């Protein structure tokens, strides 16, 4: 069982938000490594142990699951070098991290955030999922409705018009116009300091697993065709 992050974890993230520069971070990197990075690795291992029971294809090596704390500032007006949250993602094995439906959580000074679904896939993946939704929108809507009771709001940015190749009058049009399909829930940041964190994450991941599996069906099929 995961006992929770130490109190120093949130304190570090709050201080980093006020002092987002390399000199400040490097002087306290040992705090980041011991109070944030190491507990995060332990939490990912604990999540993996639970995923084995209902979503084994999503078990992920902590080194690959945990996002880097360093920001990519090359194309951003915001040049602060560090993220002010720590996050992990659990994509489906055999699919790329950002072209797979999966599970995600992060800890920030503002919230403990947890998500299930697919965010911002590429054009080929979008077309595969949209085509699948045209044929399966009724069962998908039922799964979303059942899941939202536990996993929170189901959202995703949508196109203003129906994408080329699809019919605007089709019953699945609202789903087809989406560019992401995911659940998102925010809980108090202090939850991360308690043993309850693992159970709350797994509760949402388990509930979201049927929708995640549905979103991955066309992607797994497409990947299999690519490998032929």
C-alpha positions in Angstrom: 0.0 0.0 0.0 1.1 3.6 -0.7 1.1 5.7 2.5 0.9 9.0 0.8 3.3 11.8 -0.2 5.2 13.4 2.7 4.1 17.0 3.6 7.3 18.3 2.1 6.0 17.4 -1.4 3.2 20.0 -1.6 5.4 22.5 0.2 8.0 22.0 -2.5 5.5 22.5 -5.3 4.1 25.6 -3.7 7.5 27.1 -3.3 8.5 26.1 -6.8 5.5 28.1 -8.1 6.9 31.2 -6.4 10.5 30.5 -7.3 10.5 28.9 -10.8 14.1 29.3 -11.7 17.1 26.9 -12.1 19.2 28.2 -9.3 16.4 27.8 -6.8 15.6 24.3 -8.1 19.1 23.0 -8.3 19.8 24.0 -4.7 16.8 21.9 -3.6 17.0 19.1 -6.1 17.6 16.5 -3.3 14.2 17.6 -1.8 12.5 17.0 -5.2 14.2 13.6 -5.6 13.4 12.3 -2.1 10.0 13.9 -1.3 8.4 13.9 -4.8 10.1 11.8 -7.4 10.8 8.7 -5.2 7.3 8.7 -3.6 5.8 9.1 -7.1 7.7 6.0 -8.3 6.3 4.1 -5.4 2.8 5.3 -6.2 3.1 4.2 -9.8 4.3 0.8 -8.7 1.2 0.6 -6.4 -1.1 1.7 -9.3 0.5 -1.0 -11.5 -0.3 -3.6 -8.9 -3.9 -2.6 -9.0 -4.1 -2.3 -12.8 -3.0 -5.9 -13.0 -6.5 -6.8 -11.8 -8.6 -4.9 -14.4 -6.4 -3.2 -17.0 -3.1 -5.2 -17.3 -2.3 -3.8 -20.7 -1.8 -0.4 -19.1 0.9 -1.4 -16.6 3.8 1.0 -17.2 7.4 1.2 -16.1 7.6 4.2 -13.6 10.5 5.6 -15.7 8.2 5.9 -18.6 5.0 6.7 -16.7 6.3 9.7 -14.8 6.5 13.0 -16.8 9.7 15.0 -16.6 9.5 18.1 -14.3 11.4 20.1 -16.9 9.2 22.2 -19.3 9.8 22.4 -23.1 10.0 26.1 -23.5 11.2 26.2 -27.2 7.8 27.3 -28.6 6.3 28.8 -25.5 6.1 32.5 -24.4 6.3 31.2 -20.8 10.0 30.5 -20.3 9.8 29.2 -16.7 11.9 26.0 -16.7 9.8 23.8 -14.4 6.3 22.4 -14.2 4.6 23.1 -10.9 3.0 19.7 -10.8 4.2 16.1 -11.0 2.2 13.7 -13.2 2.1 10.1 -14.5 0.3 8.4 -17.4 -0.6 4.8 -18.1 -1.1 4.3 -21.9 -2.0 1.0 -23.5 0.9 -1.3 -24.2 1.9 -1.3 -27.9 0.5 2.2 -28.5 2.4 5.5 -28.2 1.9 7.6 -25.0 -0.2 10.3 -26.7 -2.0 8.2 -29.3 -3.5 5.8 -26.7 -6.5 6.1 -24.4 -5.3 5.5 -20.9 -5.1 6.8 -17.3 -3.5 9.9 -15.9 -3.1 11.7 -12.6 -1.1 14.6 -11.2 -0.4 16.4 -8.0 -0.2 20.2 -8.0 -0.6 22.9 -5.3 -4.2 23.4 -6.4 -5.5 19.8 -6.8 -5.1 16.1 -7.2 -6.2 15.6 -10.7 -7.3 12.3 -12.2 -8.3 11.5 -15.8 -9.3 8.6 -18.0 -9.7 8.7 -21.7 -7.8 10.1 -24.7 -6.4 13.6 -25.1 -5.3 15.2 -28.4 -4.5 12.2 -30.7 -3.0 12.7 -34.1 -5.0 12.9 -37.4 -4.9 9.2 -38.3 -6.0 8.2 -34.8 -8.7 10.8 -34.8 -10.1 9.4 -38.0 -10.0 5.8 -36.7 -11.9 6.7 -33.5 -14.4 8.9 -35.3 -15.2 6.1 -37.7 -15.6 3.7 -34.8 -17.9 6.1 -33.0 -20.2 6.3 -36.0 -20.9 2.6 -35.7 -20.9 2.3 -31.9 -22.1 5.7 -30.6 -25.0 4.2 -28.7 -23.0 1.7 -26.6 -20.3 4.4 -26.1 -22.8 6.9 -24.8 -24.1 4.3 -22.3 -20.6 3.5 -21.1 -19.9 7.3 -20.7 -23.1 7.9 -18.7 -22.4 5.0 -16.4 -18.8 6.2 -15.8 -19.4 9.9 -15.3 -21.0 9.1 -11.9 -17.6 8.1 -10.6 -15.1 9.9 -12.9 -16.6 13.4 -13.2 -17.1 15.5 -16.3 -16.7 14.0 -19.7 -15.2 16.6 -22.0 -13.0 17.4 -25.0 -12.6 20.4 -27.3 -14.8 20.1 -30.3 -14.6 21.3 -33.9 -17.1 23.9 -35.0 -18.0 21.8 -38.0 -18.3 18.2 -38.8 -14.9 16.8 -40.1 -14.5 16.0 -43.7 -15.8 12.5 -44.6 -18.5 12.4 -41.9 -22.2 13.4 -42.0 -23.4 16.3 -39.8 -26.9 14.8 -39.6 -25.6 11.6 -38.1 -26.6 10.8 -34.5 -22.9 10.6 -33.6 -22.0 14.0 -34.9 -21.4 15.6 -31.4 -19.0 12.7 -30.6 -17.3 12.8 -34.0 -16.6 16.5 -33.8 -14.6 16.1 -30.6 -10.8 16.2 -30.6 -10.5 14.5 -27.2 -12.7 12.1 -25.2 -11.9 12.0 -21.5 -13.1 12.2 -17.9 -11.6 14.7 -15.5 -11.9 15.1 -11.8 -10.2 17.3 -9.3 -9.8 16.5 -5.6 -8.2 18.4 -2.8 -4.4 18.4 -3.0 -4.1 17.3 0.6 -5.6 13.9 -0.4 -2.1 13.1 -1.8 -0.7 13.2 1.7 -2.9 10.3 2.9 -3.2 6.5 2.3 -6.6 7.2 0.7 -4.9 8.5 -2.5 -4.3 5.1 -4.1 -7.8 3.9 -3.5 -9.3 7.1 -4.9 -7.2 6.9 -8.1 -8.0 3.2 -8.6 -11.7 3.8 -8.0 -11.7 6.2 -11.0 -9.4 4.2 -13.2 -11.5 1.1 -12.7 -14.7 2.9 -13.5 -13.1 4.5 -16.6 -11.6 1.3 -17.9 -14.6 0.3 -20.1 -14.5 3.7 -21.9 -10.7 3.6 -22.3 -11.0 0.1 -23.7 -13.6 1.2 -26.2 -11.5 4.2 -27.4 -8.5 1.9 -27.9 -10.3 -0.7 -30.0 -9.9 1.1 -33.3 -6.3 2.1 -32.4 -5.2 -1.4 -31.6 -6.8 -2.7 -34.8 -5.1 0.0 -36.8 -1.8 -0.7 -35.2 -2.2 -4.4 -36.0 -2.8 -3.6 -39.7 0.3 -1.3 -39.8 2.4 -4.2 -38.6 1.3 -6.6 -41.3 
